[in-house]
Amino acid sequence: MASNKKQSFLHGAALLAGATAIVKVLGALYKIPLGNIIGDAGFGYFNTAYDIYSVLLMISTAGLPVAMSRMIAEAGSLKRYGQIRRIYQTALCIFLILGVAGTVLMTGFSRPLANWMNSPNSWAAIAALGPSALLMCLTSAFRGFFQGQGDMRPTSVSQVLEALCKLAVGLGLAWFIMKQKNDTALAAGGAILGVTSGCLIATLYMYNSYRHARRGLSSGGGGVSSFSRTAKQLLSIAIPITIGSAGLQIITLVDTKVVMSRLIGAAGFSQAEADSLKGVYNFAQTIFNLPYAFVSPLSISILPAIAAQLTLRNARGARKTEESAVRILGLITMPCAVGLVALAQPIMALFRGYTGETLSVAGNLLAVLGVALIFTSVVMLTNTIMQAHGFVYLPVMNMFIGGVVKVIVNYILVGNPNINIQGAPVGTLCCYLCITVLNIFTMRKVIRKAPSVSKHLLKPLIASLVMGAVAYGGWRLTAAVTDSSLIQCALPIALAMAAYVILVIALHIVTYDDCMLLPKGEKIAKALRIR
């Protein structure tokens, strides 16, 4: 936007990451007590609704915001402000159609969907989450408008408002329903209503931000394409991205059905036992998603930055941005992944109170997901880089192949009574390892002077492995002298963080150019003695 100060991609990523940190803290304050209020079975119903919602959300919002962001960045770099308006208006119409369809499906067919998922008691959660499909489509249109111009502030604020509302309304309703009715299925639905109310607040805030922003957007700067031409261009970018993302989500949905079917069938568990096992796995996924969420801001910020540089034929600047993104990815992802592996058991004991055999199973689930975190993060970033370069179909094929691998691995492992639910994260790991290999190979083939992923991840990996050894040793020593889960987590994490900061500085993982892309980068570089 003409009047706004242009943010660097790392500045924007830092804003989104800060918001994500707040959102994840609020999310932990939401989901951890929620698990205690509605139990593992209720948590399973909650996540079954989310599995269905994620597919519809991916179909509605995976490709269009990316297409909006890329096209608005290109138009903005050429100062075609009238075209920015047209892109937004066209995308909004498409979003409305998809959002209404998703809401009608979830609210009108909640019971058939719950039965199809082999989780009939999740119907209330599915119905309560239905309106969020429309609300998130509207919010995504506003977010795409701002993100394409490099302005991440409205998105950041809306995410925090959404999380606050979800926390207050969701927990309150779940507690009230359990106290009054003692009905786990209805309580899961009440918890989901918190999500829906949070989406409503976020939508209203984004609309208000858009009303103020559009006044400062000039209508000049070159020709404006027709509605049909703009829609065609949007869909040509969005459809392949959506097919890839939604395809993987659909495979994940099928995979959830396969996991439940194999637990109940081949593995010999009852419906109640399978619901509880799935609830334990879903909670491990909740912890896994905490650090993974910090990769999304990087991907959101990097796409318009690369697209704008490529539009101006600045290939060198685009590659420099990509390599900085890979380094920052490693800096964030590697210690989180290794930390989840090293401290899997004390983390699950602290946040969910598991003990005995359940703790052992939960720890194994989280440890495998910790390894998978590295590959899921690389997949997200490499997908974004290829999409920014215009190769939107290639990630689709790779994601589909990985999804098929996941279903096959889970079918085999989960059906084994000795492995059962512990096979599910192995399927996730194999899926994203496969996609990572395919993405890196593809990127090197289609992008001239593609960024070196392994080169820029090596140093963060070395630092993280040393950090992981410190964390694991700290846990074993702490466990020998105290039974407190809080101390067994807090002390090793503090030691590990100190070790990691020292190693990052000693190995020169962050460059001076990286610091200059951050707010107050000069002071950060000076404090870290980076030249």
N, C-alpha and C positions, 0 to 999 in steps of 0.2 A: 504494500500500500504506500502511496506516494509520501504521506506525511510521517510514516513510521521509520524509526531507525532500523536498518537492516541488521538482523542477528546473524552471526556466524553459525554454522551448523552445530558446533560444539556448545556454543552459548545456548542455542535452542534446545539441544540435547540435555544440557545441564538444568535448564528450567523444567523440562519434562521429567528428568531423573529425580529432581528435588520433589516434584509433585508425586511421582511414583513412590518415593520413599515414604512420604506422608500417607499416601493411599494404602501402601502395604502395611504400615503400622496400624492404620485404622482397620484394614482387612483382617489382620491378625487379631485385633481386639474384637472383631466381629465373628470370625469363623472359629476361633479357639473356644470361646465361651459357648458358641452355638453348638459345637460338637458335644459339649457337656450337657447342654439343655435338651437336645433332641436325640442324643445317642448316635452310635455308629450307623444303625439302620436309617434313622431320620436323615443323617448326613448323606447317606447313599441316595435317598429320595431327592434331596436337595441337588445333588450333583447329576442325577439322571435328568432332571429338568434342565440343568445347565448344558448337558451334552446335546440335547435337542435344540436348545436356544442357540448354542454355538454354531450349529450347522446353518440355521436360518440367518444368524447374524453374519456368518462368513459369506453366505450367498449375497446378502444385502450390502455389506459394508467392506468386504475384503478388497475388491478391485476398484470400486468407484472412488474412495478417498485417495488411493494411490494415483489413479488416473487424473483426478482433480488436481492433486498436489503437483504432479509432473506438468500438466498442461498450464496451470496457473503460473508455475515457476518459469516456464518457457515464455508465456505471454508477458509476464512481469519483466523479464530480462530484456524484452524488446519494447517495453513501455506501452503495451497494448492494453490499457486499463478497461476499455469498453469490452474487450474480449473476456477479461476476467469476470465481469458481471455476467456475460452470456454463459460462460462455463458453469458458474454457480447456479444460475436459474435452470439450466438444462439438467444438471445433476440432481437438483432438488426434486424435479418432477419424477425422475427415475427412482429416486429414493422413496418418495411417497408411495408409488405403486408397489415396490418391494416390501416396504414396511407394513402396509395394510394387509397384504397377502400373508405375511409371517404372523401377524397378530391374530388374524382370523383362524389360521391353521392351529396355533397353539391353544387359543381359548376355546375354539369350537370343537376340537378333536383331542382334548386332553386325555380322556380315558382310553380311546383306541391307541394313542401314542404310548401311554404308560404300559398298556398290555403288550404292545409290540416290543417294548424294551425289557420285557420280563420283570417289570417292577410296577405292578398294578397300583401300589399305594403311593406312587409319585404323582398321581393325577392332579392333586391340588396344587403342588408346586409348579407343575407345567402350566396349568391354567393361570395361576397368579403371575407367572413370568411373561405371559403372552403379550401384554401391552408394551413391554420393553422393546419388542422387535420394532415397532413403529417409532418409538421415542428415540432409540439409538440410531435409526436411519436419519432422522432429522438432525440429531446431534452430529452425526458423521458428516453431513453436508456442510454444517457450519465449521467443523474442525478442518475439513479439506480446504475450505475457503481461506482460512488463516494460515494453515501449514504450508500451502503452496507459496505464500508470500514470506515465509520464514518467520512468522510470528507465532510462537508457541505459548504465549502467555494465556490466551483464553482457554486453550485446551487444558493447560495445567490447572488453572483455577476450577474449571468445570469438573475435572476428575476428583479434586479434593472435596468439592461440594457434594458430588455424587456419593463418595465414600462416607462422608459424615452422616448424610441422610440415611444411607443403607444401614449404618451402625445403629443409629437411634431407633429407627422404625422397625428394622428387621429383628433385632434382639428383643425389643420390647414386645412385639407381637408374638414371637416364638415363646417367650417366657409366659406371657399372659394365657396363650392357648393351652400350653402344657399344664398350667396351674388350674385353669377352669375346666378344660375338657380332657386332659391327659391323652390327647390324640396326636401321635407322632406324625402321621401324614398331614393333618391340618396344620400342625406347628411348622413343618417344613414349608408348607404353603405360605404361612405367615412370615417366615423368615425371608422367603423370596419376594414378598410384597415390599420389603425394605429395598430390594434391588430396583424394583419397578418405580418406587417413589423417588429413589436417588436419580434414576434416569430422567424423570420428569423435571426435577430441580435443575439438572445439568442442561436439559434442553431449553428451559426458560432462560437460564443465564446466557447460553450461547446465542440465543435469538436476540437478547438485549445487546450483547456485544456486537453482533452483526449489524444491528440497526445503527449503532454509533459509527462503526467502521465504514459502512458503505457511503456515508456522507463525505468522507475524505478521499474517496476513490474517484479520480478523474474519469470522464467518459471518453476522453480522446485517446490519441496514441495509435492510430492506424485503424484499418478496417475491422468490422465485427462480422464473424461468420454467422451463417444462418443457424436456426435451432436444429434442423435436421443434420446439417454438416457437423455441428459441435457434438450432437448426440452420437453420431456415427463414430467420430474420433474418440470420444469418451469410452464408448462400448468396445471399440477395437482394442483399447488398452486394458479396460476393466475385465472383459469377459474371460480372456485367458488366465489372468491373475485369479479371478474368482473361481474359475474351474479348478485351478490348482489348489487353492486354499480350501474351497468348499469340498473338493474331491477328497482331500486328506481328512477334513472334518467328517464327511460322510463315511469314509473308511473307519475313522475313529468311532463313529456312532455304531457302525456294524461290528466293530471290534468290541465295543462295550457289550453288545448283545451276545457276541461269541463268548466273551469272558464269563458272563453270567450263565449262559447255556452250558458251558463246559464245567463250571463249578458245580452246577446243579446236576448235570448229567454224568459225564465221564469221571469227574473227581468225587462224586457221591455226597455232596453237601446238600442240606435242606435249604429252602428258600430263605429262612431266617439267618442261617449260617452264611449263605452266600451274600446276603445283604450286608451283614456285619463285616465280612472280609472285604467287600467292595468299599465299605465305609472307611476301613483302615487304609486301603490303597488310595482312596480319594483324599484322605488327610495328608498322606505322604506327598501327593501331587500338589496339594495346597502349599506345603513348605517349599517344594521344588519350584513352584511358580513365583515365589517371592523374588529370588535373584533373576530369574528368566525375564521378568517384567521390565528390568532395567535395560534390556537389549532393545526393546521396542522403541523407546525414545530416540536411541541412536539411529535406528532404521528410518523412523519418521523424519528425522532432521536431515539425514544424509541424502535422501532421494531428491528433494527440490534443489539442494545445493549442487549435486552432480548434474542434474538435468539443466540447470541454468548455465553451468560452465560448458557443457557440451553444446548447448544452443549457441553460445558465443564462440564455439570451436576452440575452447581452451582445454585440450586433452591433458596437458600437463597439470593444470589446476585440478581437474577431475580426479586424476590418479593420486595426487597429493592428498586430496580429501578422503579418498577410499583407503589409503594406507593409514592415515590418522585414525579413521574409524576402526580399522582392524586392530590397531594398537590399543585403542581405548576399550574395544571389545574384550581383548585378552586381559587387560588390566582389571576389568570388572568381573568377567565370567570365570576365569581360571581359579582365583582364590575362593569364590563362592562354591564352585564345583568340588574342589578338593576339600573345602571345609565341610560340605554336606557328607562326603564320604568318610572323613576322619571322625566326625562328631555325630553320625547318624543316630546312634542309640540315645545319647544324652539329650539330643534335640527332641526326639520323639517322646522321651520320658518327661521332659520339662513341659512341652506344649500340650501333650494329650494325656499324660499320666499313665502311659502304658507300663506294664510290668511283666516279668516272666516270659512265657513263650510268645505272647502278643507283642511285647517289646522287641524280641529278637526278630520276628517277622517284619514288624514296622521298620526296624533299623535296616534290615536287608533291602526292603523296598526303597527306602530313601537313599541308601548308598548307591544302588544301581541308577536311580534317577539322577544322582549327583554326577555320575560319569556322563549320562546322556545330556546333561545341561550344556556341556562343551559343544556338542554336535548340534543341538537344537539352536544354539546361539549363532553358530557359524552358518547354519542353513538360512536363518532369517536375514543375516547381513548379506550373504552372497546372493540370495534371491533379490534383495533390494538393489544391489549393484547391477545385476543383469537387467532388471526392470528399468532402471534409470538409463541404461544404454539402449533400451528399446527391444531387448530380447525377452518378451513377456511370455512366449510359449514354452521356452526351454525349461524353466523351473517347474512348469506344470507336469511335464513328463517325468522329471526326476522325483517330484513329490508323490506322484501316483505309484511309481515303482516302489518307493519307500513304504507307502501305505500298504501295499499288497504284502510286502515282506513282514510288516507288523502283524497283520491278520494271521498269516501262516505260522509265524513263530508263536503267537499267543494261542492259537488253536492247538498246537502240539504241546506246549509247555503247561498251560493252565489246565488242560485235561489230564495231566499226570497228577495223581493224588498226592505224591510226595513233593511236588513243586507248587501246584495249585496257583494261588494269587501271586506268588513270587515270580511267576513267569511273565506277568503283565509288564513290569518295567523293563524286562529283558527285551520284550518285543519293541518297546519304545526306543531303547538304545540301538537295536539292530536297524530299526527304521531310519533314524536320523544319521547313523553312521553311514548307511548306504547313500542317503541323499547328499551328505557332505562330500563324499568321494565323487559322486556324479556331478555335483555343482562345481567343484574345483576343477575337475577335468573339462567340463563344458565351458566354464568361464575362460580358461586358458585358450580354448579353441576359438572362441568367438570375439573376445575383446583383445584388441591390440595393446600390448603392455599392461596386461591385467595385474592387479595388486597381488603380491605374494602373501598368501594367508599364513602358511606354515612358518615362514621367516619371522613375521611380526608376532606370532603367538608363542614362539619358542622361549624367549626370555620370561614372559609372564608365567609360562608353565613351569619353568625351573624354579622361579621364586615361589610359586604356589606349592610345589611339591615339598620344598623345604619348610614352608609355612605349615603345610599339612602334618609333617612329622612333628613339628613343635606343638601343634594343636592336639594331636593324638597322644603324644607323651604327656602333655599337661593334663589331659583327661584321665589317663591311667593313674597318674600320681595323685590327682585330686580324688578320684574314686576310691583310692586306698585309704583316705583319711576322713571322708565325709560321704553321707548318703544324700546330701542336698543336690537335687537336679539342677537348681539354679547356679550353685557354685561350680558344679561339674561342667556347665556350659560357659558361664561367664569368664572364669579365670583362664581356661584354655583359649577362648576367643580373644581375650585381651592380649595374651602372650603372642598369639598368632598374628594379630594385627600389627603389633609392634615389629615383629620379625619381618612381616611383609613390606611395611613401609621402608625399613632399612634396606631390604633387598631391591626394591624398586629404584631407590636412589643409587645404590651401589652398582646395579646392572644397567643404569641409564635407559630404563624402559620408556620413560616419557621424554620426548624431545622438546627442544625450545619452541619449534613451530607448533607443536601440540598445545603448549602453554599459551601461546599467543592467540589461539582460537578461543580461549576461555575468557570469561569476565575477569578483569584484573590479572591477566596472564603474566604481565611483567613482574608483579609482586610474587605470584606463585612460583615463577621460574627462579627468582632471586632467593625465595625462602628454601626451595629445594636444591639450590646451587646448580641449576641447569643452564648451560650456555649453548 
